[in-house]
Structure formats: structure tokens, C-alpha cells
Amino acid sequence: MRKILITALLFCVCRTVSRAQNSKVEFGVEGGFNTSYLQDTNSGANSDAVYGVNLGITGDYYFSSHWSLAAKLLYDQKGWGNGYLIAADGSEITGINFKLNYLTLPLMASFHFGRTRSFYIDFGPYVGVLLSASDNNGDSGVKSNFESTDFGFDFGIGWKYPISKSVKFFIEGEAQAGVLNIFIPNNGSSFEGERSSLNVGFDFPMGK
């Protein structure tokens, strides 16, 4: 499955490059509401979800009216609910919610469609750098249990509406699927983060 996703990404990127014409750039800002959880890749089981936000800046480089290369830089709140920790005395503590804050950079091929090209879908990889981690007891020392970098794939679908010649409003649904174990390797276990969000924002066209 991952080989298929990577092949699709490479196809989209090559397609955008091959259509490099009428280029323009749009910069923007966005914010959104996150739902995130953890998946056990060995059993396929999912944890409970927790809620957070994402805030950041966006950029779109258009190769044609249909294709662009989109990038974001986001402060991204992720985590999961009803987890557990093994205490120093060996006892198990359950019912713990974890909050992980990342600086996330998605890079996506974006296809624009519709009569006025106001709808779009995008797909590509993301990398996340762990900024902080804590549980619902306020313990920030749990950060040492997690890898400093996350990686996965980002998928999105959205709609843009031109408010004026210099401003566009957009709304989008977005999903991130991690492909790396977010825990520092331990006993062969593997857990990957999943996140979905509903975002709104504004784009500011800078090209022709």
C-alpha cells in the first residue's frame, strides 16, 4: 500500500512539473480543529481520540490552472486518549490522555478542478518535529518516551472562494496518516499517529 501511495505522489509531482506554465504564487494563513488518535500497527486497534488545533502559514505555487505544489508550516496539536503508563514501581496507570505538539511541514501536489477551479484535492508527505509532550496530569517528562520526528502522508480536499482580486477564503478537510512508530522502539511494539482536521483560512495571490 505504501509503495502505491509513493508512486501516486511521484506521478502527481512529475505531472505538475510537466505542466509548468502560467505560474503564480499564493501565500496564506489557516487554522483548524484537530481530532487525533493512535493506531497499534500490530493489532490494528485504535486508541480513544483527543482534540486540538492547528495554526500556520501556507503556500501554493501554480504550474497551471489545474496543478500546484502546496506547502504548509503548522503548529499541530496531536495525541490520544485513555492511554497508559508503566510507573517506576512497575504498576500500570490507565486513563491517561497524551498531548503531543508538533511543528509539521506537509508538501503536496494539488489538483484544482471545477468550472472556476475553486475545488481542490491534494496529497503528499509530511514531516513533524516534536516540540513538547505532556499527559493530563501535567507531566512534561513523558517527552523522552517519544521519537523527535514523525513522518507520514497528508491528504486534503477543499474549496476556495475569491473575496476580491487579492484575497481568497478557503475551507478544507485534511487527514494525516503516520507511517513511523512514534514511540522510541520498545519490545517490538509499533504505534502510529493519525490526525484529521477541519481548517479555514485566507490566501493572498501574488502572481498573475
SEFI-916982 format. One line per field, with one value per residue (C-alpha): x, y, z; chain. Coordinates in pm, 1 decimal. Layout:
% SEFI-916982
u = X|...
v = Y|...
w = Z|...
chain = A|...
% end
This chain:
% SEFI-916982
u = 0.0|278.9|451.8|127.3|97.0|457.7|413.2|98.5|283.8|571.2|323.7|148.4|476.1|600.4|266.2|286.9|640.4|548.2|271.8|487.8|315.4|120.9|283.2|171.1|210.9|-41.4|52.2|-193.9|-279.5|-500.2|-632.5|-826.1|-975.5|-798.0|-908.9|-622.1|-563.0|-307.3|-313.2|-145.4|4.8|39.9|-325.4|-492.4|-664.9|-721.6|-699.9|-955.5|-932.6|-832.4|-892.3|-661.1|-590.3|-353.2|-230.4|11.4|107.3|51.0|193.2|72.8|289.0|69.5|216.4|-116.9|-482.3|-516.5|-190.9|4.6|263.7|130.7|325.2|234.3|414.9|188.8|181.2|-3.4|-162.0|-194.3|-222.7|-463.0|-692.1|-730.7|-371.2|-148.3|193.8|411.2|510.9|856.1|727.5|600.4|233.9|12.9|-158.0|-458.7|-691.5|-413.8|-462.0|-149.2|-90.5|190.4|270.1|449.4|588.6|456.6|561.8|339.4|447.0|169.5|74.5|-260.1|-517.4|-770.2|-1098.9|-1447.4|-1560.8|-1368.0|-1103.3|-1240.4|-1225.7|-902.6|-760.6|-403.5|-173.0|185.7|426.8|466.6|738.7|676.5|922.6|810.7|808.2|659.3|460.1|257.0|-17.1|-336.3|-150.8|69.1|379.9|602.1|871.6|690.9|852.2|1154.1|931.6|866.7|1067.4|1164.6|1047.8|725.2|665.1|361.1|120.2|-120.9|-448.9|-685.9|-992.5|-1106.6|-1285.7|-1161.9|-1382.0|-1238.6|-1349.1|-1160.5|-875.3|-625.8|-795.1|-942.2|-1126.2|-1084.2|-1221.7|-1075.3|-1082.9|-743.8|-612.0|-264.2|-157.7|172.4|396.4|662.0|647.3|613.9|749.6|1118.5|1136.7|1033.6|959.4|866.5|557.0|464.8|220.2|145.2|-34.8|-348.9|-498.8|-795.5|-890.4|-1131.0|-945.6|-1033.5|-806.2|-722.5|-496.9|-331.8|-245.7|91.0|128.3|-63.9
v = 0.0|242.5|172.2|261.1|587.5|684.2|603.6|817.8|1105.2|1087.1|1082.4|1394.4|1582.6|1489.6|1594.9|1937.8|1992.7|1887.4|2149.4|2436.6|2734.4|3044.1|3007.1|3214.3|3203.4|3228.2|3270.3|3226.5|3164.0|2892.0|2746.5|2434.9|2191.0|1853.8|1506.5|1263.5|912.4|632.4|308.0|-15.0|-143.7|-496.1|-542.1|-267.2|-134.9|238.5|441.9|695.8|1034.8|1373.2|1719.4|2005.3|2280.1|2358.5|2704.3|2805.7|2951.1|2808.8|2846.8|2738.2|2751.4|2711.3|2543.4|2567.4|2632.7|2266.9|2187.3|2343.7|2246.7|2324.1|2352.3|2434.0|2508.2|2425.1|2422.4|2092.5|1953.8|1574.5|1290.4|1022.5|939.0|670.6|550.6|408.1|438.2|192.0|362.0|334.2|69.1|-140.7|-60.1|29.1|369.0|382.3|653.1|890.1|1143.6|1246.7|1575.1|1597.8|1929.7|1923.2|2164.1|1996.2|2054.0|1892.0|1913.1|1819.7|1800.8|1978.5|1927.8|2208.5|2129.5|2260.1|2527.1|2800.3|2566.4|2650.5|2291.3|2106.3|1780.6|1734.7|1456.9|1430.1|1353.7|1541.2|1555.6|1661.0|1774.6|1710.3|2036.0|1915.8|1633.3|1603.6|1398.0|1510.5|1515.0|1793.6|1574.4|1708.6|1449.8|1199.3|1362.0|1133.6|836.4|966.1|994.5|1352.4|1317.5|1191.5|1114.5|1018.8|1117.8|1410.5|1409.5|1701.4|1827.1|2186.2|2481.1|2833.8|3138.6|3468.9|3752.3|4002.4|4002.2|3991.9|3764.5|3413.1|3237.0|2859.7|2570.4|2219.9|1878.4|1723.3|1389.3|1277.2|913.4|841.7|560.4|563.6|436.8|749.8|573.6|512.3|141.0|-87.6|-463.8|-477.1|-259.1|-9.0|278.8|536.0|867.0|954.5|1301.5|1461.2|1828.6|2089.3|2406.5|2755.1|3030.4|3304.1|3302.1|3609.1|3569.2|3721.3|3624.1|3683.5
w = 0.0|85.8|-247.5|-427.3|-233.0|-304.9|-676.1|-687.7|-522.5|-771.2|-1060.2|-928.6|-878.8|-1227.5|-1375.4|-1212.8|-1338.8|-1692.8|-1697.4|-1574.5|-1734.5|-1621.9|-1281.7|-985.7|-611.1|-327.2|38.1|318.3|681.2|825.8|1145.6|1223.2|1469.7|1509.9|1609.5|1664.6|1793.7|1797.8|1598.5|1707.7|1382.1|1521.6|1616.7|1411.7|1726.1|1770.3|2088.9|2203.1|2033.3|2174.2|2033.6|1948.8|1698.3|1415.2|1315.6|1044.4|710.1|363.2|14.9|-329.8|-643.2|-953.7|-1260.6|-1445.4|-1369.8|-1266.0|-1082.9|-799.4|-541.4|-192.3|132.1|491.0|814.7|1108.6|1484.2|1518.2|1837.4|1833.8|2085.0|2204.0|2492.4|2757.2|2728.4|2997.9|3157.3|3350.0|3675.8|3834.1|4078.1|3784.1|3835.6|3540.5|3532.8|3298.4|3170.1|3065.8|2785.8|2595.3|2414.6|2159.3|1993.1|1658.1|1403.7|1087.9|725.7|457.7|90.6|-151.5|-516.8|-552.4|-829.9|-885.6|-1059.5|-1127.6|-1372.3|-1191.2|-1041.3|-696.8|-567.2|-498.8|-371.9|-255.4|-148.0|-29.1|254.1|579.4|840.8|1200.2|1467.2|1825.1|2023.2|2351.7|2508.8|2827.0|2988.6|3158.4|3491.2|3355.4|3336.0|3054.5|3129.7|2909.3|2602.1|2645.1|2554.0|2201.4|1882.2|1797.9|1435.2|1280.8|912.8|708.7|433.3|414.3|222.5|173.3|-11.2|-11.2|-169.8|-235.7|-283.1|-414.0|-187.2|-403.4|-656.1|-371.1|-114.3|-126.8|155.9|181.4|382.4|373.4|531.0|593.5|718.1|820.4|843.6|1017.7|894.2|1168.6|1523.9|1739.0|2049.0|2099.8|1995.8|2279.5|2285.3|1917.5|1963.2|1692.4|1722.8|1452.9|1489.8|1290.5|1264.4|1085.7|1083.8|951.5|852.4|732.8|610.0|363.5|57.4|-94.0|-466.2|-555.5|-923.2|-1241.4
chain = A|A|A|A|A|A|A|A|A|A|A|A|A|A|A|A|A|A|A|A|A|A|A|A|A|A|A|A|A|A|A|A|A|A|A|A|A|A|A|A|A|A|A|A|A|A|A|A|A|A|A|A|A|A|A|A|A|A|A|A|A|A|A|A|A|A|A|A|A|A|A|A|A|A|A|A|A|A|A|A|A|A|A|A|A|A|A|A|A|A|A|A|A|A|A|A|A|A|A|A|A|A|A|A|A|A|A|A|A|A|A|A|A|A|A|A|A|A|A|A|A|A|A|A|A|A|A|A|A|A|A|A|A|A|A|A|A|A|A|A|A|A|A|A|A|A|A|A|A|A|A|A|A|A|A|A|A|A|A|A|A|A|A|A|A|A|A|A|A|A|A|A|A|A|A|A|A|A|A|A|A|A|A|A|A|A|A|A|A|A|A|A|A|A|A|A|A|A|A|A|A|A|A|A|A|A|A|A
% end
